[in-house]
Structure formats: C-alpha cells, structure tokens
Amino acid sequence: MNNKAYNWIVLIILAITWGSSFILMKRGLDAFSSGQVAALRIFIAFLVLLPFAYSRLKKAHLVHWKGLLGQGVLGNFIPAFLFTKAETGISSSLTGMLNSLTPLFTLLFGVIAFQTRTGWKNVLGIIVGFIGAIGLLAVGRDGDFGNNLHYGVYVLIATVCYALSVQIIKKYLAGVDAVTATVLAFLPIGLMAGIYLFSTDFVARLTGEPLALQALLYISILAIFGTAISVILFNQLIHRTDALFASSVTYLIKKTA
C-alpha cells in the first residue's frame, strides 16, 4: 500500500470514529454532568496510555514540552470540556457541523502565526469546505442553534484550540513518534482530569443514577477508541502529511443526531 492510500485510510477511520464521538458524549450526559463526561474521557484515556509511559519518559522527550503541552491542553483537555458543555444545549449533529470550522482556523493560524507556506489548491479546498459547512448549517434540520447561540460558541472556541494544537504538533513534535507524543501529552491532563472528577459527585452518580453504568460504558468507548487510539493515529497523520490535510478530517465526519 502506498503512502497516499494509507493516509486516506487513516483519515477515513478517524472520520468514522470521531463522527460517533458526538453521540457517545450525548449518551454519557444521560447520567453525568458535562464536566464529568469530559473528565472521564480524559482520565480513562490516560489510564489506557499509562502502561506505555515509563519507557517513554526515560527517553527524555520532555525537552519537547511546548508541543506536548499544546497537544495535551489545547488538543484534548480544553476541547473535551467545551464539546460536552455545548451538547447540553445543542444537538450532536450541529456540534459536528460546527466542528468542521477547524481546517479554516488551521489555515489562518498556519499562515499568520506559524509562517506555513500554503498552496492555492489548499486554500481553495478549505474555502470550498467552509462554504459547504455553512451550507449545511443553513439548510440543516437543527433549529436549536438560533435559540442557543452561546452553546455554539463553545464549539467555536474548541475548533480554535484544535487548530492551534495541530500547528503546534507539526512544529514542535516533528521528532517524536505518535505513541510517545500521545502518552506524554496525556500524563499531566490525565492527572488533572482525575483530580477534578473525584472532587465532584461522580461516585454518588455512579452508584445512584439508573443509567450510570450504561453511560460509563459509552464514555469508555469514547475514551479508548475516540481519544487514546485516535489521537495516536491523528499524530501519525500530521507527521506523515501536513496540518491542513489532517484537520480536514472534520469535513468527513458523519454527523449523527
């Protein structure tokens, strides 16, 4: 299999996986608060990646702290909380549509802040995709955006964080393999998520809410496949291609209501 075909396969896998993440977040909200769903997502992913941490720490990759911090905080921690908060006010399908603004911000930050050279074909592709996203919003069946505009702002901020993270990963983590970058990026945010989670009424909800175990299962699927494994694949895709190609996964995500 040639490199180009492999890159497209990874992109499609990520689109399918992350496309389902919006409905999984929604199901997690059946029993837990938005903050708890986000914290569980990060904390479970952290536990899954933790066994791989020791050998990675010994390699002194912490010299890449800027990239690791950018990936962990901007690429995962903050967006996780913003997306679950958004889904308390707007549908999962609308959240997915707004997420497709990520490539536009990736392009803008790349040109303005990271001095990234971008060909006219890439610019044209991003513009066409952006127009398509706006068209989906205009003709979509969701009527909740106009009534809950501030929830859409949460998604907008998350896409800005994603765009910054993609550019930071490309610039500062070029010499770090995808698994190592993901594992080390999740060490600090996993601990923060765990501290936050157990400072809430999470245990009481887990033992008292009728749908708690079912919700926990959905969040675990989200954490393992939609976070730990997917972030590794996404890092690999950024290294193999460029920031714009990797971020264009948001155009392919299947929106589920």
N, C-alpha and C positions, 0 to 999 in steps of 0.2 A: 504494500500500500504506500503510495507516495505521500509526501508531507502535506500537500494541499488537501487531499482527500481526508487524511487523518484530522486535520484542523477543522474541517467542516463537520465531520462526525462528532468531534468533541463539542463543537458549538451547538449542534442539534441536541445532543444528550443534555447539555446544560439548559437549553431552552425548555425541554420537556420537564426536566427535574425542577427548575425554578418556576416553571409555569404552574406546577402543582403546589408550590410553597404557599401561595396566597390562600388557597382553600384550607391547607393544613393549619395555617395561622388562625384562620377563622374558626376552625373546629377546636383549636386549643382555647379560644376565648369562651367556649361553652362552659368552662369550669374555672378558668384562671383569669386574672387581670391582664391587661396588655403588657404591663411591665414584667409580670411573672412569666408570660409566654416567651417574651424576648430573652429574659434571663435564663430560662430553662433551655432555650435553643442554644445559647452560647455555652452554658455550663455543661450540657450533655456533649456537645461537640468537643469541648475542652477535655472531658473525661475520655472520650474515644481517642483523641490525639495524644493524650498524656503518656501512654506507654512508649511512644517514639521520641519523647523529649530528651531523655538522658543522653543518648548518643549524639543528638544534635547540639546540645548545649556544650559538649566537650569540644566541638569544632570551632568555638569562638565566633560564631556567626553574629553575636551581639554587636559587633562593630557596625552592623547594618541596622542599627536601632531605629534610624529615621524611617526606613522602609517598613520595618516590622511594626513600628508604632502606627504608621499611616495605614497599613493594611488592616491591623487589628482594630483600631479605634474607628477610623473613617470608613473602612470597607466592610466591617462586620458589626461592631458593638453599637454604634450610634444608629445605623440604619435598621438594625433589628428592633430597637425600641420605637423608632419612628414609624415603621411599617405596621407594627401591631397596634400602635395608637391610632393610626389612620384607619385601620379596619374596624375600629369601634364606631366609626361614623360614616364610612363609605364602603361600597361593595368590594369584594376581592377582584372582580373583573376590572373595575375602574382603577383600582390600585395598580394592577398590572399594566393598564394602558398608560397611566402617568409615569410609570417606571421606564417607559420607552423614551423618555427625555434624556436618559443617561448618555447616549452617544453624542448628543448635541453639546452637553456640558463637557464631555471628554474632549471633543474637538476644540472648544473655546479655551479650556484650561491648557491644552497642549500647545496651542498657538501663542496664547498670551503669557502664560507663566512658565512653561517648560521649553519654549523655543523649539517645538516639534515641527519639522517640515511635513507638510501635508499636501498631497497632490490634488488637483482639481477634481479627479474622479471620486476621491474620498469625500471631498466637500459636497459634491453633487449628491452622492449616495446618502450622506447624513441629512441633507436638506430634504430629499425625497422621502426619507424615512420619517423625518419630523412632520412633514406635511401629512403623511399617512396617519401618524399618531393623532394629529389634530383632527383629521377627518373622522377617525374612529370615535373620538370624544364628541364630535358634533352630531354624528348620526347614531351613536350608541343608544342602547335602551336604558342606560342608567340615568335616573332623574335625581340622584342624591348629591351630585356634585354642586349644583347651584345652591342647594339648601345647606350644605356642609362644606363650604369652600375652605374653611380653615383646616379641615382634615386633609384636604388635598395638598395643602402647604407642607404638611409633614412629609409626604411623599416627595415633593419638590426638593426639600432640604436633603432627603435621603439620596436622591439622584445626584445632587451636588457632591455629597460625601463619596458616593461611588466613583464619580468621575475623577475626583482628586486622588482617590486611592489607586485607581488604575494607572494614572500617570506616575504616582509615587512608586508603585511596584515596578513599573517599567524602568524608571530612572535609578532607583536605589537598591533594587533587589535582583538586578540582572545576573549577578554571580552566585545567587543562592537557588538551589533546586526547589521545586514546587512543594515537596513534602516538608522540607526543613523550614521554608518560609511560613507555611501554614501552621506548623506545630509551634514555632517560636512566637508567632503573632498571637496565637490563642492563649499562651501562658498567662500574660497579665490580664487580658479581658475575661478569661475564664474564671480567674480568682475573683475579679470584681463582680462578675455576674453571680457567682456563688454566694458571696457576702451579701449582696443585695437581696437575692432570692430568699435566703433564710432569715433575713431581717423583716420579711413580710409575713402575712398569714398563710403562706404557701402550704405548710404542713396541715393546718386546720382545714384548708380547702381540699387537700388531697384525701383526707380521711372523712370529710363531711359532705363533699359535693357528689351527687349521684353519678355525674358524668366525668369525674376526675380521672379515673384510670384510663378511660377511653381517650380523653383529651391528652393525657400524658403520652399515650401511645402515638397519637398523631404528631405531637411535638417531638418525640423521639425520632420518628421517621424523618421529620423536617431537619432535625439536628444532625443526624447521621448522614443522610443522603443529600439533603438540600443545603447543608453547611459544610461539615468536615470533608466529605469526599468531593463535593462540588467546588469548594474553594481550592483544593489541590489541583483539580482539572483546570479551573479558571486561571490559576497562577501559571500553570504549564502553557496554557493557550496564549497568555500575554507574552511569555518568554519566546514562544515559537513564532508569533505573528507581530501584531502591534496593538496599541491601546484601543484604537478605533474598531478594529476587527473584533477584538474580544468583547468590547462593550456593546457591539451590535447584537449580541445575544438577546438583548431586551426587545428588539424588533421581532424576534422569532417566538418569544414566549407566548404560549397559548393561554389566553385569559379564561379563567373558569369562574363562574358566578357562585 
